[in-house]
Amino acid sequence: MFKTTLMRNLRVCHVRHLSQVATSRPSALKISEEKGVRHITLANPKTRNALSLHVLEELHEAIHKENPLLRCIVLGAEGKVFSAGHNLKELTAKDGRAYHQEVFDSCTRLMLALQSISVPVIAKVNGIAAAAGCQLVASCDIVIATDTSSFSTPGGGVGIFCSTPGIPLVRCVPRKVSAHMLLTGLPISADEALRAGLVSKVVPESELDSEVQRTVEAIVSKSKAVIALGKSFMYRQMEMTIEDAYSAPREDEKLRIHCRASLVMSQAEALLQKLLHQKRKSYLQFTKLEMNGCLM
């Protein structure tokens, strides 16, 4: 009994130690924010942008960083690999099962957070998205990819079946496509991913930035409250029967009223600003005429 308790405590201490070491590492992300749009970039191409525990925790913190003006998040990556998935060095026997579980729990928290946060998350993919990297893509609301990108769940080839990457994957693509990806590990192209529903848009690499910007502008031009309510309802109704889904909006009536009020207020504010601008313009014109009269 004592030996079992001692071993358990040692494993917990080992996990805590590794977590503390992870927090002291330099950031693996580049984060910038402008005009309500937060750009989060995986910036460790040497590791193929592996989703280590350190990176997973950084990503979770980055998407939850408070800003009432935030309207959209764009998730991208440096290099030709969007993300190769988990860092397999962290999943060896030497780190123990408790640490492995912490890695997977952290990954689950991140994937769920991407859908639960109120603002849309756009995955900007230019390269390979494999295993948990594919899971990350599948968990985003919108995916814009270059025509040379590919997507795969090859975990079975290294003895770790892509069980958790399959969770969002099977909710994005038809069963036969997800089964082929998960059971063979073979990649699908960007065009195949588009046809299957894993990707929203496919563009040449030269048009990736402009297409992402066009999508961002379309989002931020809408009412923030309306988009937040719409995203929340979109995901909730997917798990309902069609009858419950049609009934659910009644429960959101108060929120819809709030959204309409918010929209009306924003429109009224815009109108007021326009009137004030016109009034100022008229005043300046009148003053100019009056000064000209005095000079005559």
C-alpha positions in Angstrom: 0.0 0.0 0.0 2.8 2.4 1.0 4.8 1.5 -2.1 1.8 2.1 -4.4 1.1 5.5 -2.8 4.8 6.4 -3.1 5.0 5.5 -6.7 1.8 7.5 -7.5 3.2 10.5 -5.7 6.5 10.2 -7.6 4.7 10.1 -11.0 2.6 13.2 -10.0 5.8 15.1 -9.0 7.4 14.0 -12.3 4.5 15.4 -14.3 4.5 18.7 -12.3 8.3 19.0 -12.8 7.9 18.5 -16.6 5.1 21.1 -16.6 7.2 23.6 -14.8 10.1 23.0 -17.2 7.7 23.5 -20.1 6.5 26.9 -18.8 10.1 28.1 -18.7 10.8 27.4 -22.4 10.6 30.2 -25.0 7.3 30.7 -26.7 6.6 28.4 -29.7 3.9 30.9 -30.9 3.9 34.3 -32.6 0.8 36.3 -31.6 -0.3 39.7 -33.0 -3.6 41.5 -32.8 -5.0 44.4 -34.8 -8.5 45.7 -35.4 -10.1 42.9 -33.4 -8.3 40.1 -35.3 -5.9 37.9 -33.4 -3.2 36.1 -35.4 -1.7 33.0 -33.7 1.1 31.4 -35.6 2.8 28.1 -34.8 6.4 29.2 -35.1 8.6 26.1 -34.5 9.1 24.6 -38.0 12.2 22.7 -36.7 9.8 20.4 -34.8 7.3 20.4 -37.6 5.2 22.6 -35.3 4.6 19.6 -33.0 1.9 20.0 -30.4 3.9 19.4 -27.3 2.3 19.9 -23.9 4.0 23.3 -23.8 2.5 24.3 -27.1 -0.9 23.1 -26.3 -1.0 25.1 -23.1 0.3 28.2 -24.9 -2.4 27.8 -27.6 -5.1 27.5 -25.0 -3.9 30.6 -23.2 -3.6 32.5 -26.5 -7.2 31.9 -27.6 -8.6 32.7 -24.2 -6.7 36.0 -23.8 -9.3 38.6 -22.8 -10.1 41.4 -25.2 -13.7 42.7 -25.5 -12.9 44.0 -29.0 -11.8 40.6 -30.3 -13.9 39.5 -33.3 -11.9 36.7 -35.0 -8.9 34.4 -34.5 -6.6 33.3 -37.4 -4.5 30.2 -36.6 -1.5 29.7 -39.0 1.9 28.2 -39.0 5.4 28.8 -40.3 7.1 26.3 -42.7 5.6 23.7 -45.0 4.1 21.7 -42.1 1.1 23.2 -40.4 1.5 20.7 -37.6 2.7 17.1 -37.5 0.7 16.4 -34.3 1.9 15.5 -30.9 5.6 15.5 -30.0 6.2 11.7 -29.9 9.2 12.2 -27.6 6.7 13.1 -24.9 4.7 9.9 -25.4 7.5 7.4 -24.6 7.4 5.0 -21.7 10.0 7.0 -19.7 7.6 9.9 -19.0 4.9 7.6 -17.7 1.1 7.2 -18.2 0.2 10.2 -15.9 2.2 12.6 -18.1 0.7 11.1 -21.3 -2.7 11.6 -19.9 -1.9 15.3 -19.1 -0.9 15.8 -22.7 -4.1 14.3 -24.1 -6.2 16.2 -21.5 -4.6 19.4 -22.5 -5.2 18.6 -26.2 -8.9 17.9 -25.4 -9.3 21.2 -23.6 -7.8 23.1 -26.5 -10.0 21.4 -29.2 -13.2 22.0 -27.1 -12.2 25.6 -26.5 -11.9 26.3 -30.2 -15.5 25.6 -30.6 -16.8 27.0 -27.3 -15.3 30.5 -27.6 -17.6 33.1 -29.0 -15.6 34.3 -31.9 -14.9 32.4 -35.2 -11.6 30.6 -35.5 -10.0 30.3 -39.0 -7.3 27.8 -39.7 -4.9 29.1 -42.3 -3.2 26.0 -43.7 -0.3 25.9 -46.1 1.3 22.5 -45.9 0.9 19.2 -44.0 -1.6 18.7 -41.2 -1.2 15.3 -39.7 -2.5 13.4 -36.6 -3.3 16.0 -33.9 -2.4 18.7 -36.4 -5.3 17.4 -38.5 -7.4 17.3 -35.4 -6.5 21.0 -34.8 -7.7 21.9 -38.3 -10.9 19.9 -38.0 -11.7 21.7 -34.7 -11.6 25.2 -36.2 -14.7 26.8 -37.5 -13.4 27.7 -41.0 -10.5 26.2 -42.8 -8.7 27.9 -45.8 -6.0 25.9 -47.3 -3.5 26.1 -50.2 -3.9 23.6 -53.1 -0.7 21.9 -52.1 -1.8 21.1 -48.5 -2.6 17.6 -47.3 -4.4 16.1 -44.3 -3.8 12.7 -42.6 -4.2 10.6 -39.5 -1.2 8.3 -39.7 -0.9 7.3 -36.0 -1.5 3.6 -36.7 1.8 3.5 -38.5 3.8 4.3 -35.3 1.6 2.2 -33.0 -0.6 5.0 -31.7 -4.0 5.0 -33.4 -5.4 8.5 -34.1 -8.4 8.0 -31.7 -8.8 11.6 -30.5 -8.0 13.2 -33.9 -10.8 11.0 -35.3 -13.3 12.7 -33.0 -13.6 16.0 -34.8 -12.7 14.4 -38.1 -15.7 12.1 -38.2 -17.9 15.1 -37.4 -16.6 17.0 -40.4 -16.4 14.4 -43.2 -18.5 11.4 -44.3 -18.0 8.1 -42.5 -16.3 6.3 -45.4 -13.8 9.2 -45.9 -12.9 9.3 -42.2 -12.7 5.5 -42.0 -10.3 5.5 -45.0 -8.1 8.2 -43.4 -8.1 6.6 -39.9 -7.6 3.0 -40.9 -5.1 3.5 -43.7 -3.2 6.6 -42.5 -3.1 7.7 -46.1 -3.2 11.5 -46.7 -5.9 13.3 -48.7 -5.2 16.3 -50.8 -6.7 19.8 -50.3 -9.2 19.3 -53.1 -10.3 15.9 -51.6 -10.6 17.6 -48.2 -12.7 20.3 -49.7 -15.0 17.8 -51.3 -15.3 15.8 -48.1 -16.0 18.9 -46.0 -12.8 19.2 -43.9 -11.8 22.4 -45.7 -13.9 25.5 -46.5 -11.9 26.9 -49.3 -8.9 25.9 -51.4 -6.7 28.6 -53.1 -3.2 28.9 -54.6 -0.5 29.8 -52.1 -0.3 33.3 -53.7 -3.9 33.9 -52.8 -4.0 32.5 -49.3 -3.4 35.8 -47.4 -6.0 37.7 -49.5 -8.6 34.9 -49.1 -8.1 34.8 -45.4 -8.4 38.6 -45.2 -11.6 38.5 -47.3 -13.1 36.0 -44.9 -12.0 38.0 -41.8 -13.5 41.2 -43.2 -16.8 39.4 -43.9 -16.9 38.3 -40.2 -15.9 41.6 -38.6 -18.5 43.5 -40.6 -21.3 41.6 -38.8 -22.6 42.2 -35.3 -20.3 40.5 -32.7 -23.3 39.5 -30.6 -25.1 38.0 -33.6 -22.1 36.0 -34.7 -21.5 34.7 -31.1 -25.1 33.5 -30.8 -25.0 32.0 -34.3 -21.8 30.0 -33.6 -23.1 28.7 -30.3 -26.4 27.6 -31.8 -24.8 26.1 -34.9 -22.8 23.7 -32.8 -25.6 22.9 -30.2 -28.2 22.0 -32.9 -25.8 19.6 -34.6 -26.1 17.2 -31.7 -30.0 17.5 -31.6 -32.7 15.7 -33.4 -34.2 17.8 -36.2 -37.4 18.4 -34.0 -35.4 19.6 -31.0 -33.2 21.8 -33.3 -36.3 23.6 -34.7 -37.6 24.1 -31.1 -34.3 25.3 -29.6 -34.4 28.8 -31.0 -37.4 29.6 -28.7 -35.1 29.0 -25.7 -32.8 31.6 -27.2 -35.4 34.3 -27.6 -34.0 36.5 -24.9 -30.5 36.3 -26.5 -32.0 37.1 -29.9 -33.7 40.2 -28.5 -30.4 41.2 -26.9 -28.7 40.7 -30.3 -31.4 42.8 -32.1 -31.0 45.5 -29.4 -27.3 45.4 -29.8 -27.6 45.7 -33.6 -30.1 48.6 -33.3 -27.8 50.4 -30.9 -24.8 50.0 -33.2 -26.8 51.2 -36.1 -28.1 54.2 -34.1 -24.5 55.0 -33.0 -23.4 54.9 -36.6 -26.2 57.2 -37.6 -25.4 59.6 -34.8 -21.8 59.7 -35.9 -22.9 60.4 -39.5 -25.2 63.2 -38.3 -22.5 64.7 -36.2 -20.1 64.6 -39.1 -22.6 66.2 -41.4 -23.4 68.9 -38.8 -19.7 69.6 -38.3 -19.3 69.8 -42.1 -22.2 72.2 -42.4 -20.9 74.3 -39.6 -17.4 74.6 -41.3 -19.1 75.5 -44.6 -21.2 78.2 -42.8 -18.2 79.5 -41.0 -16.2 79.7 -44.2 -19.1 81.6 -46.0 -19.4 83.9 -43.0 -15.6 84.7 -43.1 -15.8 85.3 -46.8 -18.7 87.7 -46.2 -16.6 89.6 -43.6 -13.7 89.9 -46.0 -15.8 91.3 -48.8 
